[in-house]
Amino acid sequence: MKPLIGGAMLLAFTTLATAATPAPLQDLDATVERVRARFDVPGIAVAVVKDGKVVLEQGWGVREQGRPEPVQADTLFAIASNTKAFTALSLNLLAEEGKLKMDDKVVDHLPSFRMSDSFVTQQMTLRDLLSHRSGLGLGAGDLLFWPTTGYSNAEVVERLGKVPLKGGFRERYAYDNILYAVAQQVIEKVSGKSYQDFLQQRIFDKVGMAGTRYNADHLRPGDNAAVGHAKFDFKDLRTVAPLTWQNNAGAGGIYSSVHDMARWMQVQLAQGTLADGSALFTAKSQQQMWQMITPQVVAEPAVAELAPARPNFAGYAEGWSLSDFRGRKLVWHTGGWPGMVSRVTLVPGENLGVVVLTNQEVGAAFNAITLSVLDAYLGGDRHDWVDAYGKAVDKSRDKADAAWAKHQAARTAQSTPSLALERYAGRYRDRWYGDMHITGNGKALRLRFDKTAQLVGTLEHWQHDTFIVRWDDRSLNADAFVNFSLDPDGKVREVRMQAISELTDFSFDFQDLLFVPQE
């Protein structure tokens, strides 16, 4: 990519929102409407930048089902883990100022920082915080902030020291969110600013992201904000309340619009150069943020129709994913949030960027739109990505149904609990999460996570000493097996959990919990 500099940049950073739809995107309306119908998405917004210009920023559908307010270019959505690129840039901005180095040890800036292994604690660098190679398991520790908890950012980072490692340090890729909570603390300590103020003053204001908000708590009266939607019990589409990650904003807090994200993509594709020709960050920093750190296994496509999307390589950099598509390098990321999912994709060699924001939870929607736009600009045969991702969604549901049927077939339905129900009741503690309470009245048991208001539900007997917790909030789609292990005297020794459905979000990391009774 040839960088645009000086006066050329002033001309290139323009918005063509009122111009006619560009020729490569003439089919986009039809594609988006097919996506909305196929995946049951109330509202979608898309922006495309090409050669420094915003060639399209548009909304389709509605902000909330059953209401008339349309999705527009300035409609705000939770961008979730697309926030991670902003956190990575924040650390690199401080590195440019000489206030830190990306290969500094975390303990040099946060002496109280702890992992569950002392060697990892001492060797973890700032770059490691961003690159998913710590040895933590997939989504480890997410229950400290997903769903919303009462823990502070400081408490989340403190409890990280008790979250178990599942692999070797720098051994393999495993996506996490919790280390971005640590990155947030580093930014605040080194800069002397709150992370909210740092983002606003050092990035949002300079890029021109006037409508972007720090997180759901900072949405303002009159903001044109979308409402999230989920399939309750995996079937009935309803609205969900906003999630907030005040305690881990560095991993996924930001609300933004395609209008503002288009400006973010322009600056990224211009190697850090702002619309006025000044530099937000250096080309050297961008090279570092886009350099692969952690390789990823390239999986076989879920269905044959997705074979054209299979990359030759995949990996993770600093807050960005890296792969290729039709021979071009992609720099991209996705975001998943209760009720909203999104994707930002850059094709540096073509000076092309695409952002897709949605108010439903199906990633197939943003993938189908993104790859359709890439097809339009990269040439070659057009592929029916809506059909391909539709078949992949169908297959994943069939697989989950088959797994549930297997559980049912293995169940001894006539079995009864070993203990009277009230003997399962009590207060239980996990080392990293905290307390869970089980209460009973002789007829039913109720389970409540102490720090998570949404994790309250009823236990129903499954078999032997295993129950299923059915959460009161049916939007979670995270019902779980709850297994009680007894000691030789017939007392509960420990409680373990695991999500029932393979479709449950990985952030419900119940499998990492080990609850023990508290007297």
Secondary structure, 3 states (H helix, E strand, C coil): CCCCCHHHHHHHCEECCCCCCCHHHCCHHHHHHHHHHHHCCCEEEEEEEECCEEEEEEEEEECCCCCCCECCCCCEEECHHHHHHHHHHHHHHHHHCCCCCCCCEHHHHCCCCCCCCHHHHHHCEHHHHHCCCCCECCCCCHHHCCCCECCCHHHHHHHHCCCCECCCCCCCCCCCCHHHHHHHHHHHHHHCCCHHHHHHHHHHHHHCCCCCECCHHHCCCCCCECCCEEEECCCEEEECCCCCCHHHHHHHCCEECHHHHHHHHHHHHCCCECCCCCECCCHHHHHHHCCCCEECCCCCCCCHHHHHHCCCCEEECCCCEEEEECCEEEEEEEEEECCEEEEEEEEHHHCEEEEEEECCCCHHHHHHHHHHHHHHHHCCCCCCHHHHHHHHHHHHHHHHHHHHHHHHHHCCCCCCCCCCHHHCCEEEEECCCEEEEEEECCCCEEEEECCECCCEEEEEEEECCEEEEEECCCCCCCCEEEEEEECCCCCEEEEEEEECCCCCCCCCCHHHCCEEEEC
